[in-house]
Amino acid sequence: MTRLIDSLCDIVTAVRGNALPSDRDRVVEALEGDGLSERPPKWMEDFVGAIAKGEPSEKLVSLPNGYPDGENGLINTLLDIDERVVPLGIDDSGECVQWRIPKLGVLVFWSRESGGDACDAAIRPIGADLNTWLHVQWNSKRRDEP
């Protein structure tokens, strides 16, 4: 869990511009409150780690649905951090999530309209044409599916 905590704390510091001594404890509380304190899934550590590093996705990433180990657990934790630690600026409008993090230079996006037991997600550079990129990715994904 340390990797996920470290990445979330790095994001909090980037959003706020500085770290506070209580940030780590408050991030851990958010994870515990959402049932992710024992052993977060590897996909979550990888995805949040990439966000913290400002690493854009080359292709769509598939996030599993569900709570607490799916995207619902991740968004609940992020919204708890948004409320208790620092406003992250997440726009969770129901069918999709968009989150601009200017200090990391990325826009995080995921769509719950993907169907099935997963949703499509991406980390893109701020200023990139997200709609065109998503259109190309979704068309490519459909061609690859049986």
Sequence and secondary structure as in RCSB ss.txt:
>XXXX:A:sequence
MTRLIDSLCDIVTAVRGNALPSDRDRVVEALEGDGLSERPPKWMEDFVGAIAKGEPSEKLVSLPNGYPDGENGLI
NTLLDIDERVVPLGIDDSGECVQWRIPKLGVLVFWSRESGGDACDAAIRPIGADLNTWLHVQWNSKRRDEP
>XXXX:A:secstr
 HHHHHHHHHHHHHHHSS  TTHHHHHHHHHHHTT SS   HHHHHHHHHHHHT   SS EEEE SSSSSHHHHH
HHHHHHHHHT    EEE SSEEEEEEGGGTEEEEEEGGG TTEEEEEEEETTS HHHHHHHHHHHHHHH  
